[in-house]
Amino acid sequence: MTFWALFLIALGVSADAFAVALTKGLHMRKFNLRNASIIAFTFGLFQALMPLLGWFLGSQFARYITGIDHWIAFGLLLLVGGKMLWEAFSTHVDTGRDFDRLHIRELLVLALATSIDALAVGITLAFVPVSIIGAVSLIGATTLVLAFLGVVIGRRVGARLGKPAEVAGGIVLILIGTRILLDHLGIW
């Protein structure tokens, strides 16, 4: 497999992580380099580890994983997107103290949800001649860069749009989950 083919795969599997990182940036009151780096690193790490795990699992578990991966991703993104919409429309007021706080549990759920497709890609990589270390490094690095850019862009948009941007972020997560589901069902 060529570098460019792997790069296109990396872009494809990192698109969801970019969109989710964009929504995380929407929640930042001011840009926080540490949090943006943690978000980018977490997404990059999951996007690198999941295809590696898929590669190790190989074809023996492919029929089980590919049969439910879209449902898992859809459910997780629906829950997180729905939570964002609920928070946008609820009457609670975020305090300045915890508005920029990074919730690790939520970040891990999002990283897992956006990397499930990468697990299936890893299973596919087990059947083609490829350096798995090079492939997962490229996928992880691409995702890290795109997720960081997503946080930066989301922060800039969020500062101008506020609550509507939060609503849009929740809708985007739900749409990503729906797209994953429809794609795997052959409807998209």
Beta strands, then each sheet from edge to edge (+ up, - down):
end
